Amino acid sequence: MSHFIKICLLISTLASLGESQSFLDAIKTYGPPPVVLNRIDPNNNKYDFIVVGAGSAGSVLTNRLSENKKWNILLLEAGGPETLLHQIPILVGFFQLTNFNWGYKVEPQANACLGMINRQCSWPRGKALGGTSTLNYMIHTRGNKLDYDIWAALGNEGWSYKDILHYYKKSERFDVPGIKNSTYHGYKGNLCVEHVPYHTELATAFLKAGKELGYDIVDYNGEDQIGFSYIQANTDKGTRCSASKAYLRVNRANLNIVTGAMVTKVLIDDETKRVYGVEYIQNNQNKKVYCSKEVILSAGTIDSAKLLMLSGIGPKEHLQELGIKVIEDLRVGYNMYEHVGFLGLTFLVNQPVSLLQSRLARPSVFIEYFLNRNGLMSLPGGAEALAFLRTKYATDSRPDVELLFASGSLHSDGGLPLKKALRITDELYNTVYKPIENQDGWSIWPIMQNPRSVGRLTLKSKDPLDPPIMQPNFFTHPADVEIILEGIKHAINISKTEPFQKYGTRLHSIKIPGCRAYEFASDDYWRCAIKHLPSMMNHEIGTVKMGPKTDPDAVVDPRLRVYGIQGLRVADASIMPTMPVGHVNAGIYMIGEKAADMIKQAWQ
């Protein structure tokens, strides 16, 4: 954490020196969102609605439901408020090393994560007001039109692209140069969607390379998704726009937001199967709180599924094995998918144009950011641009690979925080990346879409403090590796274009330990490398699958009500029946907006 401490000290020093009054005025704008907390102790009090989890969907639901002044709303969040430093996009990786992250990791993998400690990839999940939106890379993508039409075709009425576009637009405060008055975007919503204010020369080269290869520069959240673009980010003029910042900056007499409250069980009447409240732990005390209408779980793909099973809703045999009384036999924890890519594609250049830790430590970089919200510190962990492409394996009109461009690579931070956050072994890092520390470079992460490998989440025990068992079964379907391999080939072709060759771009060629038997850059080498250094996009979905009653795997109906239980809904990425293209966070906001309307319709 030494680099992190240095950054914090430099910020503190600059503020204490008082470089100028404008600097001091500027730094005050970066404080944590003024969320009103703990108005009253909710213990034994009764609410109309209880929302569990203050992530992207839970924050939306809390805001929208509390618009009705006749309803009393309680939001319970296990974490605490964001901090000043959360607002700085470049620091995203550091927060994955703190208590703001649940610290989850998958089970040891037989065919993936081979270059990670104990063959376990990390799955960071936010533990704060704002949830994972406080420590993600802020990339805003909606998915493809066909994704949602497939949801509808599976029997989920009301979830076609035509149906859900309204909710994407409702959530957005869209401000991207060159895209004005588009019928695909909303301009008065809560959630900021912008281009990052600063781009390196290399990001511009990436877009120029795409044009040289015959692709268009597109609005990938508009009519056409195939092509190249700067990322559209959830940033507010250079600062993070988390779910908390977007939706919880409200002070309403009918809303109580309680932090440090870990929900451990949903209270369900055995005879009527109606939910009447929740149990939670706060300050090491067990508490209960009650509701008259509904409990809505928005704890995320991992914790919503965990909480359902702890409450007796899940696979009968699994719950009985753990001694949990079965209230409803449903396939909770199945249908778990993740976008997986490749971390290890690094290109070196001969000019000082990339994102290096040493450049971030310059006082001028800090002053530029805090005065103008611009410069290197406004980059979301270095992610700057992306491309959506179709490989030879594409089976329909959707892209089957994303190329995520970053103006740095695994070596650019000198071994922190990425190495630790990603659990990369010392042997792999010291062999491949330590020799090029302090050298300029960039990377592309090829990420396969529409994953075929499916995992499952189960409970370790009936102790709510035990993390669940997450078995994603990465690369058990061979197509996932082959699609990433095609993405690598596209990325290498991009590196050979004139816009990148003008910087002397060359592929970093030190072999990954464990892949030395293969010729470097051969297909078999890349297959081996992919299995050693897979990228987790933290897009877990599907463990509380939405589907019609005829779907034996469905846990919630198309109105997000848990089958067989009254007064209980789930609204987060866990309900997604299939994986959308791109990044899932924008879709979670959409789910929150749509769920809020469905709840209002049911009770008004």
C-alpha positions in Angstrom: 0.0 0.0 0.0 3.1 2.3 -0.1 2.1 4.1 -3.3 -1.4 4.6 -2.0 0.0 6.1 1.2 2.2 8.4 -0.8 -0.8 9.6 -2.8 -2.8 10.3 0.3 0.1 12.2 1.9 0.6 14.3 -1.2 -3.0 15.2 -1.3 -2.9 16.1 2.4 0.3 18.1 2.0 -1.0 20.1 -0.9 -4.2 20.9 1.1 -2.3 21.9 4.2 0.1 24.1 2.3 -2.8 25.9 0.8 -1.4 26.3 -2.7 -4.2 28.6 -3.4 -7.7 29.4 -2.1 -9.0 28.0 -5.4 -7.3 24.7 -4.7 -8.8 24.5 -1.2 -12.2 25.3 -2.6 -11.8 22.7 -5.3 -10.8 19.9 -3.0 -13.9 20.4 -0.8 -16.0 19.3 -3.8 -14.6 15.8 -3.7 -15.9 14.8 -0.3 -18.2 11.9 0.2 -21.8 12.3 -0.9 -24.0 14.0 1.8 -26.2 11.0 2.5 -28.4 11.3 5.6 -27.7 8.2 7.8 -29.1 6.5 10.8 -32.0 8.9 11.4 -33.4 6.4 13.9 -32.5 2.9 15.1 -34.8 0.8 13.0 -34.9 -2.0 15.5 -38.4 -3.2 16.1 -39.8 -0.4 13.9 -42.1 -1.2 11.0 -41.7 0.0 7.4 -43.6 -0.4 4.2 -40.6 -1.5 2.3 -37.1 -2.7 3.3 -34.4 -2.6 0.6 -31.4 -4.8 1.3 -28.1 -3.5 -0.3 -27.2 0.0 -1.5 -25.6 -1.0 -4.8 -26.7 0.2 -8.2 -30.2 -1.3 -8.1 -30.8 -0.8 -4.4 -29.9 2.9 -4.5 -32.3 3.4 -7.4 -35.1 1.6 -5.6 -34.6 3.5 -2.4 -34.8 6.8 -4.3 -37.8 5.9 -6.4 -39.9 4.3 -3.7 -39.3 7.1 -1.2 -40.7 9.5 -3.8 -44.1 8.4 -2.4 -44.3 10.3 0.8 -47.0 7.9 2.2 -44.5 5.1 2.2 -41.8 4.6 4.8 -38.6 3.1 3.3 -35.6 1.5 5.1 -32.3 0.9 3.3 -29.9 -1.5 5.0 -26.3 -1.6 3.8 -23.5 -3.7 5.3 -20.8 -1.2 4.4 -20.3 2.5 5.1 -20.3 5.8 3.1 -17.8 6.5 0.4 -14.7 8.6 1.1 -13.1 11.5 -0.6 -10.6 9.3 -2.3 -13.4 7.1 -3.9 -14.2 10.1 -6.1 -10.8 10.0 -7.9 -11.1 7.6 -10.9 -7.4 6.6 -11.1 -7.5 5.2 -7.6 -10.0 2.5 -8.4 -7.6 -0.4 -8.0 -6.6 0.6 -4.5 -10.1 0.2 -3.1 -10.1 -3.4 -4.1 -7.5 -3.9 -1.4 -9.5 -2.3 1.4 -12.5 -3.2 3.6 -14.7 -1.5 1.0 -14.4 -4.8 -0.9 -16.0 -8.0 0.4 -12.9 -9.8 -0.6 -14.5 -12.7 -2.4 -12.5 -15.2 -4.5 -13.6 -18.1 -6.6 -12.8 -21.7 -5.8 -9.4 -23.1 -7.1 -9.8 -23.6 -10.8 -8.6 -26.7 -12.7 -8.4 -24.9 -16.1 -8.1 -21.2 -15.3 -6.6 -18.7 -12.8 -3.4 -20.8 -13.1 -1.2 -17.7 -12.6 -3.1 -16.6 -9.5 -2.4 -17.5 -5.9 -3.8 -20.9 -5.2 -5.4 -20.8 -8.7 -8.1 -18.5 -7.3 -9.2 -15.4 -9.1 -10.7 -12.5 -7.1 -14.2 -11.3 -7.5 -14.3 -7.8 -6.0 -17.7 -6.7 -4.7 -18.3 -3.3 -3.2 -19.2 -3.0 0.5 -20.4 0.6 0.8 -23.2 2.9 0.0 -23.1 2.6 -3.8 -22.0 -1.0 -3.7 -19.7 -2.1 -6.5 -20.2 1.2 -8.3 -17.8 2.6 -5.7 -14.9 0.4 -6.9 -15.6 -0.5 -10.5 -14.1 1.0 -13.6 -17.2 3.1 -14.3 -17.6 1.8 -17.8 -21.2 2.3 -19.0 -22.5 -0.1 -21.6 -26.1 -1.2 -22.0 -25.7 -4.5 -23.9 -27.0 -5.3 -27.3 -30.7 -5.0 -28.4 -30.8 -8.7 -29.1 -29.8 -9.5 -25.5 -33.1 -8.2 -24.2 -35.2 -9.5 -27.1 -33.8 -12.9 -26.1 -34.9 -12.3 -22.5 -38.4 -11.6 -23.7 -38.3 -14.7 -26.0 -37.5 -16.8 -23.0 -40.9 -15.8 -21.6 -40.0 -12.7 -19.7 -42.8 -10.4 -20.8 -41.9 -6.7 -20.6 -38.1 -7.2 -20.9 -37.6 -6.7 -24.7 -35.3 -3.9 -25.8 -38.3 -1.8 -26.8 -39.6 -2.3 -23.2 -36.5 -1.5 -21.3 -35.0 1.3 -23.4 -37.2 3.8 -21.5 -35.5 2.8 -18.2 -32.0 3.3 -19.6 -33.0 6.7 -20.8 -34.8 7.5 -17.5 -31.6 6.7 -15.5 -29.2 8.8 -17.7 -27.9 12.3 -17.5 -26.0 11.9 -20.8 -23.4 14.4 -21.9 -21.1 13.0 -24.5 -19.6 15.4 -27.1 -21.0 14.9 -30.6 -24.0 13.0 -29.5 -26.9 15.4 -28.9 -30.6 14.9 -29.0 -30.3 11.2 -29.7 -33.5 9.2 -29.2 -31.3 6.5 -27.6 -30.3 8.7 -24.6 -31.8 10.5 -21.6 -30.6 13.9 -20.5 -32.4 14.5 -17.2 -31.7 11.4 -15.2 -29.7 10.9 -12.0 -26.7 8.9 -13.4 -24.0 10.8 -15.2 -22.7 9.3 -18.5 -19.8 11.1 -20.0 -16.5 10.7 -21.9 -13.5 10.9 -19.5 -12.2 14.5 -19.8 -8.7 13.4 -20.6 -7.3 11.0 -23.1 -3.7 9.9 -23.8 -2.3 9.9 -27.2 -2.4 6.2 -27.2 -6.2 6.1 -26.8 -6.5 8.4 -29.8 -4.3 6.0 -31.7 -6.6 3.2 -30.8 -9.5 4.9 -32.4 -7.4 5.8 -35.5 -6.3 2.2 -35.7 -9.9 1.1 -35.7 -10.6 3.4 -38.7 -7.6 2.1 -40.5 -8.9 -1.4 -40.1 -12.3 -0.4 -41.6 -14.4 0.1 -38.4 -16.6 3.1 -37.5 -16.3 5.2 -34.4 -19.7 4.5 -32.8 -22.0 5.3 -29.9 -22.1 1.7 -28.7 -25.1 2.6 -26.5 -27.0 3.8 -29.6 -28.0 2.3 -32.9 -24.8 0.4 -33.7 -22.6 -1.4 -31.3 -19.9 -2.8 -33.7 -16.9 -0.5 -33.8 -14.5 1.6 -31.8 -15.2 4.3 -29.1 -13.8 6.1 -26.1 -15.5 4.6 -23.1 -18.7 6.2 -21.9 -18.2 6.4 -18.1 -20.2 7.0 -15.0 -18.3 10.1 -14.1 -19.3 13.6 -13.1 -16.9 16.1 -14.7 -13.9 13.9 -13.9 -15.1 12.4 -10.6 -16.8 9.1 -9.9 -20.6 9.1 -10.2 -21.5 6.1 -8.0 -25.0 4.8 -7.3 -24.8 6.6 -3.9 -23.8 9.9 -5.5 -26.5 9.6 -8.2 -29.5 8.4 -6.2 -28.9 8.7 -2.4 -28.3 12.4 -2.2 -31.8 12.9 -0.8 -33.1 14.0 2.6 -36.6 12.7 2.9 -38.5 12.3 6.2 -39.9 8.9 5.0 -36.4 7.4 4.3 -34.0 5.8 6.7 -30.6 4.7 5.5 -28.7 2.5 7.9 -25.1 1.5 7.3 -23.0 -1.2 9.0 -26.1 -3.4 8.9 -25.5 -6.9 7.5 -28.7 -8.7 6.7 -28.5 -12.4 7.7 -32.1 -13.7 7.1 -35.4 -12.8 5.5 -38.2 -13.4 8.0 -41.0 -15.6 6.5 -44.2 -16.8 8.0 -44.1 -20.6 7.8 -47.9 -21.0 7.2 -48.6 -18.2 4.8 -45.1 -18.0 3.2 -45.3 -14.2 3.5 -42.3 -12.1 4.3 -42.6 -9.8 7.2 -39.1 -8.4 7.8 -35.4 -9.2 8.1 -32.8 -10.0 10.7 -29.5 -8.2 10.6 -26.3 -7.7 12.5 -25.1 -4.2 13.5 -22.4 -3.4 16.0 -22.2 -7.1 16.9 -25.9 -7.1 17.9 -28.6 -9.2 16.3 -31.6 -7.1 15.4 -34.9 -7.5 13.6 -37.0 -5.0 11.6 -40.4 -5.5 10.1 -42.3 -4.4 7.0 -45.9 -4.4 5.9 -45.5 -4.6 2.1 -42.2 -6.0 0.7 -38.6 -6.8 1.2 -36.5 -6.2 -1.9 -33.1 -7.9 -2.1 -30.5 -5.9 -4.0 -27.4 -7.4 -2.5 -25.9 -8.6 -5.8 -25.4 -11.8 -7.6 -23.4 -13.3 -4.8 -25.2 -12.1 -1.6 -28.8 -12.1 -2.8 -28.4 -15.8 -3.6 -26.7 -16.4 -0.3 -29.4 -14.6 1.6 -32.2 -16.5 -0.1 -30.6 -19.8 0.8 -29.9 -18.8 4.4 -33.6 -17.9 4.6 -34.7 -21.4 3.4 -35.3 -20.5 -0.2 -33.1 -22.6 -2.5 -32.2 -26.2 -3.7 -33.9 -28.6 -1.2 -31.1 -31.1 -1.0 -28.4 -28.5 -0.5 -30.3 -26.7 2.3 -31.1 -30.0 4.0 -27.5 -31.0 4.0 -26.7 -27.8 5.9 -29.6 -28.1 8.4 -31.5 -25.2 7.0 -35.3 -25.5 7.1 -36.6 -25.5 3.5 -39.4 -23.0 2.9 -39.4 -23.1 -0.9 -37.4 -25.4 -3.2 -36.0 -23.2 -6.0 -32.8 -23.4 -8.0 -31.0 -20.5 -6.4 -27.3 -20.3 -7.1 -27.4 -22.0 -10.5 -27.0 -20.2 -13.9 -23.9 -18.2 -12.8 -22.0 -16.6 -15.6 -19.1 -14.1 -15.9 -17.4 -12.3 -18.7 -13.8 -13.5 -18.8 -10.9 -12.1 -20.8 -7.1 -12.1 -20.9 -4.9 -9.8 -18.8 -1.5 -10.6 -20.3 -1.4 -8.8 -23.7 1.2 -6.0 -23.2 2.7 -3.7 -25.9 5.8 -1.6 -25.3 6.4 1.8 -26.9 9.5 4.0 -27.2 7.9 7.4 -26.2 6.7 8.7 -22.8 2.9 8.6 -23.6 1.5 5.9 -21.3 0.2 5.8 -17.7 3.0 5.2 -15.3 3.0 5.3 -11.5 5.9 7.7 -11.5 4.0 10.2 -13.6 1.0 10.1 -11.3 3.2 11.1 -8.4 4.1 14.5 -9.9 2.6 17.4 -8.0 1.5 19.0 -11.3 -0.8 16.0 -12.0 -2.5 16.4 -8.6 -2.9 20.1 -9.0 -4.4 19.7 -12.5 -6.9 17.2 -11.2 -8.0 19.0 -8.1 -8.3 22.4 -9.8 -9.7 21.2 -13.2 -10.8 17.6 -12.7 -8.7 16.7 -15.7 -5.5 14.9 -16.5 -4.2 11.4 -15.8 -6.1 11.1 -12.4 -9.4 11.4 -14.2 -8.8 8.1 -16.1 -10.7 5.1 -14.6 -7.8 3.0 -13.6 -6.3 3.6 -17.1 -9.3 2.3 -19.1 -9.9 4.7 -22.0 -11.5 3.1 -25.0 -13.1 -0.1 -26.3 -14.1 -1.9 -29.4 -16.9 -4.4 -29.9 -16.2 -6.9 -32.7 -17.6 -10.1 -34.3 -15.1 -12.9 -34.7 -15.4 -15.9 -36.9 -17.3 -17.7 -34.1 -20.1 -15.1 -33.8 -23.4 -16.9 -34.1 -25.8 -13.9 -34.5 -25.6 -10.2 -35.1 -24.1 -9.4 -31.7 -20.4 -8.8 -31.1 -18.8 -11.8 -29.4 -15.6 -10.1 -28.2 -14.8 -6.8 -26.5 -11.4 -5.2 -26.8 -10.8 -3.0 -23.7 -8.0 -0.6 -24.2 -5.9 0.7 -21.3 -3.0 3.2 -21.5 -0.9 1.1 -19.2 -0.5 -2.6 -18.3 0.1 -4.9 -15.4 3.6 -3.4 -14.9 2.6 0.2 -15.0 1.9 0.6 -11.2 5.2 -1.0 -10.2 3.5 -4.1 -8.8 0.7 -2.3 -6.8 -2.2 -2.4 -6.7 -3.1 -4.6 -9.7 -0.8 -7.5 -8.8 -2.2 -7.8 -5.3 -5.8 -7.1 -6.3 -5.7 -9.7 -9.1 -3.8 -12.3 -6.9 -1.1 -12.7 -9.5 1.7 -14.9 -8.2 5.2 -13.5 -7.4 6.7 -16.0 -9.9 4.6 -14.9 -12.8 4.8 -11.1 -12.1 8.6 -11.2 -11.4 9.3 -13.2 -14.5 7.1 -11.4 -17.0 6.4 -7.9 -15.7 9.1 -6.8 -13.2 11.7 -6.6 -16.0 9.7 -3.9 -17.8 8.7 -1.7 -14.8 9.0 2.0 -15.6 8.8 1.3 -19.3 6.0 2.8 -21.3 3.4 0.4 -22.5 -0.3 -0.2 -23.2 -2.6 -3.1 -23.2 -5.8 -4.6 -24.7 -7.9 -7.0 -22.7 -9.8 -9.2 -25.1 -13.1 -10.2 -23.3 -15.4 -12.9 -24.6 -19.1 -12.2 -24.7 -22.0 -14.7 -24.3 -20.0 -17.1 -22.1 -20.7 -20.8 -22.4 -19.1 -22.0 -19.2 -21.7 -21.9 -16.4 -21.0 -22.0 -12.6 -22.9 -22.4 -9.4 -22.9 -20.7 -6.0 -23.6 -22.7 -2.8 -23.4 -22.1 0.9 -20.3 -23.1 2.9 -22.4 -23.4 6.0 -25.5 -21.9 7.6 -23.4 -19.3 9.4 -24.2 -16.0 7.6 -20.6 -14.8 8.3 -19.1 -17.5 6.2 -18.5 -16.5 2.5 -20.3 -18.7 0.0 -18.6 -21.2 -2.3 -18.3 -19.8 -5.8 -17.5 -22.4 -8.4 -17.6 -20.6 -11.8 -16.1 -23.5 -13.8 -14.2 -21.1 -16.0 -13.2 -22.5 -19.5 -15.0 -25.8 -19.0 -16.5 -25.0 -22.4 -13.7 -24.7 -24.9 -15.5 -22.0 -27.0 -14.7 -19.4 -24.3 -10.9 -19.8 -24.7 -11.2 -19.8 -28.5 -13.1 -16.6 -28.7 -10.6 -14.9 -26.4 -7.8 -16.2 -28.7 -9.5 -14.6 -31.7 -9.7 -11.4 -29.7 -5.9 -11.6 -29.1 -5.3 -11.8 -32.8 -7.5 -8.8 -33.5 -5.6 -6.9 -30.8 -2.2 -7.7 -32.3 -3.5 -6.6 -35.7 -4.4 -3.3 -34.1 -0.9 -2.9 -32.7 0.6 -3.2 -36.2 -1.4 -0.3 -37.6 0.4 3.0 -38.5 -1.2 4.9 -35.6 0.6 2.6 -33.1 3.7 1.9 -35.1 4.6 5.6 -34.9 5.2 5.0 -31.2 7.4 2.0 -32.0 4.8 -0.4 -30.6 6.1 -4.0 -30.1 4.6 -7.0 -28.3 6.1 -7.8 -24.9 7.5 -11.3 -25.5 8.7 -12.7 -22.1 6.9 -16.1 -21.7 4.6 -16.8 -18.9 6.0 -19.5 -16.5 4.0 -22.7 -17.2 3.7 -21.8 -21.0 7.4 -22.0 -21.9 6.9 -25.3 -23.8 5.0 -23.4 -26.5 6.4 -21.2 -29.2 5.7 -17.6 -28.2 2.6 -16.1 -29.9 1.5 -19.5 -31.3 -2.2 -20.4 -30.8 -1.2 -23.0 -28.2 0.9 -20.5 -26.3 -2.0 -18.0 -26.1 -4.4 -20.8 -25.0 -2.0 -21.5 -22.2 -1.5 -17.9 -21.3 -5.3 -17.2 -21.2 -5.7 -19.9 -18.6 -2.9 -18.4 -16.5 -4.0 -14.8 -16.7 -7.8 -14.6 -17.2 -9.3 -11.2 -16.5 -12.4 -11.2 -14.2 -14.7 -8.4 -15.3 -16.7 -8.7 -12.1 -19.9 -9.2 -14.1 -21.3 -12.1 -12.3 -25.0 -12.7 -13.1 -27.8 -15.2 -13.1 -27.9 -16.9 -9.6 -31.5 -15.8 -9.1 -32.7 -16.4 -12.6 -35.8 -14.6 -13.9 -38.2 -16.7 -16.0 -41.8 -17.7 -16.5 -43.4 -20.3 -14.3 -42.8 -22.9 -17.0 -39.0 -22.5 -16.6 -37.8 -25.1 -14.0 -34.7 -23.0 -13.3 -36.5 -19.7 -12.7 -36.4 -18.3 -9.2 -38.2 -15.0 -9.8 -41.0 -14.2 -12.2 -40.8 -11.4 -14.8 -42.0 -8.9 -12.1 -39.1 -10.1 -10.0 -41.2 -11.7 -7.3 -39.7 -14.9 -5.8 -41.8 -17.9 -6.7 -43.9 -19.3 -3.9 -43.2 -16.4 -1.5 -45.3 -13.4 -0.9 -43.8 -9.9 -0.4 -40.3 -10.7 -1.6 -38.5 -9.5 -4.7 -35.0 -9.6 -6.0 -33.7 -6.7 -8.2 -30.0 -6.8 -9.2 -27.7 -8.7 -11.7 -28.7 -12.0 -10.1 -32.0 -12.0 -12.0 -30.4 -11.7 -15.5 -31.3 -14.9 -17.3 -28.5 -14.6 -19.9 -25.4 -12.4 -20.1 -25.7 -9.1 -21.9 -22.9 -7.8 -24.1 -20.4 -5.5 -22.6 -20.4 -4.4 -18.9 -23.4 -5.1 -16.7 -23.6 -2.1 -14.3 -25.7 0.1 -16.6 -28.1 -2.8 -16.8 -28.4 -3.0 -13.0 -29.5 0.6 -12.9 -32.1 -0.2 -15.5 -33.3 -3.2 -13.5 -33.7 -0.9 -10.4 -35.7 1.7 -12.4 -38.0 -0.9 -13.9 -38.4 -2.8 -10.5 -39.4 0.5 -8.8 -42.1 1.1 -11.4 -43.4 -2.5 -11.1 -43.6 -2.1 -7.3 -45.4 1.2 -7.5 -47.9 -0.3 -10.0 -48.5 -3.2 -7.6 -49.2 -1.1 -4.5 -50.7 2.1 -5.8 
